[in-house]
Amino acid sequence: MELRNNIRQTQLNLINECTKIIKIAISIDDERRETDIKLKDGNEQLIDPLLKAHICKIKADYLRIVYECLDGINGLLSQDDRISDD
């Protein structure tokens, strides 16, 4: 029973930390939209697509971790009595 409680607590901690990182990525994405990025040579080419791709990948990776904490045999949702298999 103690192992199950440790797994549950670790999953909750992971979800909390992932949520914080996702919120940071969203705030960076919001700031990116508001400012133009100038390259070192002075051109005003936007590196927007590359930055956006990295931000999307960060969000996707951490959302996958949250999903894995919720799903599966030892997932948090499998321990919830309110959810039925019907």
N, C-alpha and C positions, 0 to 999 in steps of 0.2 A: 504493500500500500504506500510505503514511503517513496518508493521509486516512481510510482504513478504521480504522486504529488510533486516530486522533483521535476518530472517531465512536464507536467502542467505549468509549473511556475516558470520553467525555462522557456516554454512556448509563449507564455504571456509576456515575459521580458523581451523575447525576440520580436514579438508583434509590436510592442511599445517602441523599441529602438528602430525598427523598420519604418514605423509610422513617422517618427521624427525625421528620418532621412528622406522619406518621400515628401514630407512637407518642405524640407529645405530645397529639394529639387524643384518643387512647384514654385517656390518663391524665387529661385534663380531663373526659372523659365519666365516668370512674370516680369522680372527686371530686364531680362534679355529682350523682351518685346518693347520695352520702353526706351532702350538706348541702342545707338548704332555702335558697332565695334569697328575701330580703325586698325588696320594692320600696321606693322612696323614701318613699311615703306611709304606710309602716308595715304595709300589708296583707301578708298572707302568701300572696298569690297566687303560684303558681309560674309562672315563665316557661320552665318545663321543655320544653314542646314546641318552642318556637322555638329554644332553645339546642341541643336534640337534633337538630333539622333542620339547623342550621348545622354541627354536628360531623359529621353524616352526609355533608353536601355536601363538606366539607373532605376527608374520607376518600375519597369517591368521586372527586373531582377528582384527587387525587394518585395513587390507584390506576390511574386512566385513563392518567396520564403514565407510570407504571411499565409498564403493558400496552403502550403505544406504543413504549417502549424495547425491549421484548422481541419484539414482533411486527413483521412487515413484511419488506421486502427487505433492509434494513440492520439489522434487529433482532438482538439478541444471540442469540436462539434459532436464527435462520437461519444463524448462523456456527458453531453447535455441531455437531460431526461425529457426536455420539452420537444425534442426532435424525434420523430418516429420514422420508420422505414416504409410506412404505408404510402 
